[in-house]
Amino acid sequence: MKDDQESDYETTRLITRRLVAMNITELRLARRLSVADLARRAAVPEHDVEDVEAASGEMLIDTLSSIAQALDVDVSVFFRPRTNDVH
């Protein structure tokens, strides 16, 4: 049972990371910002934005909050299920 719970946790974690990555990328592109532009506006290193958009590395809440502020959205938007609507 423990292995199943760990597997479920890991699956959920990966799905969430990908969801956040896709939503941030979509928002950035809708605003016609480059990764460098977003990083500059969020005052975070460019590689942090690249890592978040690639769903790799650590997604620190401080980084996500800074990116949300730079995109003028609430951080909760990153966790919303995907739709065909542009944010």
C-alpha positions as MATLAB code, in Angstrom:
seq = 'MKDDQESDYETTRLITRRLVAMNITELRLARRLSVADLARRAAVPEHDVEDVEAASGEMLIDTLSSIAQALDVDVSVFFRPRTNDVH';
ca = [
       0.000    0.000    0.000;
       2.789    2.449    0.843;
       4.364    2.019   -2.613;
       1.000    2.780   -4.245;
       0.624    5.961   -2.196;
       4.141    7.082   -3.079;
       3.477    6.346   -6.737;
       0.183    8.294   -6.642;
       1.921   11.208   -4.929;
       4.689   11.269   -7.517;
       2.217   11.086  -10.394;
       0.168   13.952   -8.961;
       3.309   15.983   -8.377;
       4.476   15.542  -11.974;
       1.057   16.339  -13.427;
       0.857   19.497  -11.311;
       4.348   20.597  -12.335;
       3.446   20.173  -16.005;
       0.169   22.049  -15.534;
       1.954   24.977  -13.893;
       4.620   24.955  -16.606;
       2.086   24.984  -19.443;
      -0.029   27.721  -17.849;
       2.965   29.976  -17.257;
       4.245   29.438  -20.797;
       0.794   30.165  -22.228;
       0.459   33.352  -20.194;
       3.957   34.513  -21.168;
       3.328   33.890  -24.861;
      -0.100   35.566  -24.743;
       1.671   38.669  -23.439;
       4.346   38.352  -26.144;
       7.129   38.175  -23.591;
      10.376   36.301  -24.032;
      11.738   34.199  -21.202;
      14.308   36.943  -20.626;
      11.565   39.608  -20.496;
       9.570   37.626  -17.940;
      12.641   36.923  -15.832;
      13.537   40.611  -15.818;
       9.980   41.652  -14.871;
       9.840   38.984  -12.141;
      13.359   39.816  -10.909;
      14.369   36.161  -11.027;
      17.211   34.490  -12.902;
      16.325   33.547  -16.470;
      17.244   29.909  -15.785;
      14.571   29.818  -13.054;
      11.890   30.743  -15.599;
      13.316   28.200  -18.041;
      13.256   25.495  -15.352;
       9.673   26.307  -14.364;
       8.487   26.278  -17.978;
      10.287   22.963  -18.530;
       8.696   21.540  -15.346;
      12.166   20.732  -14.098;
      14.116   21.784  -11.051;
      12.387   23.163   -7.980;
       9.288   25.326   -8.283;
       9.727   27.577   -5.297;
       6.679   29.506   -4.140;
       8.723   32.732   -4.096;
       9.630   32.231   -7.761;
       6.045   31.390   -8.719;
       4.781   34.426   -6.807;
       7.264   36.712   -8.563;
       6.299   35.287  -11.954;
       2.597   35.706  -11.153;
       3.148   39.333  -10.188;
       5.123   39.938  -13.384;
       2.268   38.425  -15.424;
      -0.318   40.393  -13.408;
      -2.223   37.286  -12.273;
      -2.849   35.530   -8.997;
      -0.557   32.553   -8.450;
      -3.639   30.312   -8.257;
      -4.088   30.796  -12.032;
      -1.043   28.582  -12.558;
      -2.876   25.648  -10.966;
      -6.134   25.964  -12.917;
      -7.040   23.200  -15.349;
      -6.167   24.042  -18.897;
      -8.772   25.394  -21.292;
      -8.637   26.772  -24.799;
      -9.069   30.286  -23.424;
      -6.091   32.583  -23.329;
      -5.757   34.116  -19.848;
];
